[in-house]
Amino acid sequence: MSPHLPDPEPDHTRLTWFKARKEPRRRTLAWTCHCDVVVHELCTAGGQAFLRRTDLATEEVYETHRMSTRAGCAMWHALLSGLVR
């Protein structure tokens, strides 16, 4: 079962989201539950990690900047902890 996102902490950090790139070799490592309208994923491509946000109602897809895999995993855990959104 995939995790659900908690409510963000009052002092959470706002992530900058960009329109998603076409990435033929994107690999999804983890994702949140699809029962919510917005699904988040931890992805890798080209040796770098990023978070991906998909609005299932509008089909709009956004991504964070590319970062190291270690930083991407840390960002993913921060998202699941409500520290970033």
Residue frames relative to the residue before (quaternion, step in Angstrom):
aa qw qx qy qz dx dy dz
M 1.0000 0.0000 0.0000 0.0000 0.00 0.00 0.00
S 0.4017 -0.7204 0.5237 0.2132 3.56 -0.97 0.92
P 0.5307 -0.6544 0.4357 0.3168 3.58 -1.08 0.69
H 0.3534 -0.6693 0.6048 0.2477 3.52 -1.35 0.39
L 0.4719 -0.6593 0.4970 0.3093 3.58 -1.08 0.64
P 0.3856 -0.6910 0.5511 0.2648 3.57 -0.99 0.78
D 0.6278 -0.4628 0.4238 0.4604 3.56 -1.27 0.09
P 0.5181 -0.6448 0.4473 0.3402 3.60 -0.97 0.74
E 0.5493 -0.5860 0.4837 0.3477 3.54 -1.20 0.64
P 0.6304 -0.5602 0.3672 0.3923 3.64 -1.07 0.58
D 0.7684 0.3149 -0.1765 0.5284 3.60 1.02 -0.73
H 0.2338 0.8094 -0.5112 0.1697 3.61 1.12 0.58
T 0.4651 -0.6550 0.5257 0.2799 3.53 -1.27 0.49
R 0.3379 -0.7335 0.5546 0.2008 3.56 -0.92 0.91
L 0.3271 -0.7403 0.5592 0.1796 3.54 -0.83 1.04
T 0.3790 -0.6683 0.5817 0.2672 3.55 -1.22 0.48
W 0.1410 -0.8008 0.5810 0.0367 3.56 -0.73 1.11
F 0.1557 -0.7760 0.6092 0.0494 3.55 -1.03 0.94
K 0.6094 -0.5139 0.4346 0.4191 3.60 -1.21 0.45
A 0.5238 -0.6687 0.4359 0.2974 3.57 -0.94 0.92
R 0.3903 -0.6885 0.5637 0.2365 3.53 -1.17 0.71
K 0.4899 -0.5740 0.5412 0.3710 3.54 -1.28 0.30
E 0.0465 0.8120 -0.5742 0.0939 3.57 -0.51 1.16
P 0.2476 -0.8253 0.4865 0.1444 3.60 -0.02 1.25
R 0.7685 0.3406 -0.1909 0.5068 3.61 1.09 -0.56
R 0.2723 0.7719 -0.5240 0.2356 3.58 1.12 0.62
R 0.1119 -0.7776 0.6165 0.0518 3.54 -1.01 0.88
T 0.2665 -0.7636 0.5703 0.1436 3.56 -0.81 1.01
L 0.2390 -0.8051 0.5341 0.0967 3.56 -0.67 1.16
A 0.7901 -0.0370 0.0675 0.6081 3.59 1.07 -0.78
W 0.0424 -0.7973 0.6021 0.0031 3.58 -1.20 0.50
T 0.4678 -0.6428 0.5259 0.3024 3.51 -1.31 0.39
C 0.7075 -0.4787 0.3251 0.4057 3.53 -1.31 0.34
H 0.4257 -0.7217 0.4982 0.2229 3.56 -1.02 0.87
C 0.4845 0.6569 -0.4542 0.3569 3.61 1.21 0.15
D 0.6288 0.4961 -0.3310 0.4989 3.58 1.27 -0.26
V 0.5984 -0.5834 0.4082 0.3673 3.60 -1.16 0.47
V 0.7521 0.2786 -0.1630 0.5747 3.58 1.12 -0.68
V 0.1355 -0.7865 0.6015 0.0355 3.55 -0.82 1.09
H 0.1810 -0.7692 0.6057 0.0933 3.55 -1.00 0.88
E 0.0881 -0.7924 0.6028 0.0309 3.55 -1.12 0.73
L 0.2913 -0.6705 0.6456 0.2210 3.51 -1.31 0.50
C 0.0136 -0.8277 0.5578 -0.0592 3.58 -0.56 1.19
T 0.1563 -0.7425 0.6368 0.1370 3.51 -1.37 0.31
A 0.1100 0.7541 -0.6438 0.0693 3.53 -1.26 0.57
G 0.8518 0.0826 -0.0702 0.5126 3.56 -0.92 0.86
G 0.6925 -0.4933 0.2812 0.4449 3.59 1.06 0.68
Q 0.6835 0.4293 -0.2891 0.5147 3.59 1.26 0.16
A 0.3410 -0.7346 0.5538 0.1935 3.55 -1.21 0.54
F 0.0465 0.7719 -0.6337 0.0212 3.55 -1.30 0.41
L 0.4085 -0.6628 0.5595 0.2841 3.54 -1.29 0.33
R 0.1668 -0.7737 0.6080 0.0621 3.54 -1.09 0.77
R 0.1152 -0.7883 0.6037 0.0301 3.58 -0.96 0.92
T 0.0477 -0.8049 0.5914 -0.0132 3.57 -0.72 1.09
D 0.2401 -0.7316 0.6228 0.1389 3.55 -0.89 1.00
L 0.3243 -0.7918 0.4856 0.1789 3.58 -0.35 1.22
A 0.6170 0.5544 -0.3477 0.4371 3.60 1.15 -0.50
T 0.7946 0.2791 -0.1361 0.5217 3.59 0.91 -0.92
E 0.3533 -0.7567 0.4622 0.2982 3.58 1.33 -0.31
E 0.3934 0.6903 -0.5040 0.3387 3.59 1.14 0.56
V 0.1247 -0.7992 0.5875 0.0252 3.56 -0.94 0.96
Y 0.0355 -0.7920 0.6089 -0.0281 3.55 -0.89 1.03
E 0.1513 -0.7801 0.6024 0.0747 3.54 -1.24 0.54
T 0.4629 -0.6201 0.5442 0.3241 3.53 -1.31 0.37
H 0.6672 -0.4375 0.3843 0.4646 3.57 -1.30 -0.09
R 0.5493 -0.5848 0.4769 0.3590 3.57 -1.26 0.36
M 0.0123 0.7902 -0.6107 0.0497 3.56 -1.11 0.75
S 0.6687 -0.4590 0.3638 0.4580 3.56 -1.25 0.06
T 0.6317 -0.5347 0.3919 0.4017 3.56 -1.19 0.45
R 0.6280 0.5350 -0.3370 0.4537 3.59 0.99 -0.78
A 0.6775 0.4734 -0.2879 0.4837 3.60 0.91 -0.91
G 0.6291 0.5408 -0.3299 0.4506 3.59 1.05 -0.74
C 0.6565 0.4955 -0.3057 0.4797 3.58 0.98 -0.84
A 0.6362 0.5154 -0.3257 0.4728 3.58 1.03 -0.76
M 0.6424 0.5143 -0.3153 0.4727 3.58 1.02 -0.83
W 0.6246 0.5402 -0.3264 0.4599 3.59 1.02 -0.81
H 0.6775 0.4772 -0.2913 0.4779 3.59 0.90 -0.89
A 0.6156 0.5288 -0.3396 0.4754 3.59 1.10 -0.66
L 0.6288 0.5273 -0.3254 0.4699 3.58 1.05 -0.79
L 0.6980 0.4702 -0.2674 0.4693 3.58 0.90 -0.94
S 0.6806 0.4640 -0.2772 0.4946 3.58 1.26 -0.35
G 0.5192 -0.6590 0.4054 0.3632 3.60 1.27 -0.09
L 0.4845 0.6888 -0.4229 0.3346 3.58 1.25 0.22
V 0.7644 0.1542 -0.1154 0.6153 3.57 1.24 -0.40
R 0.0228 0.7867 -0.6169 -0.0077 3.56 -1.22 0.38
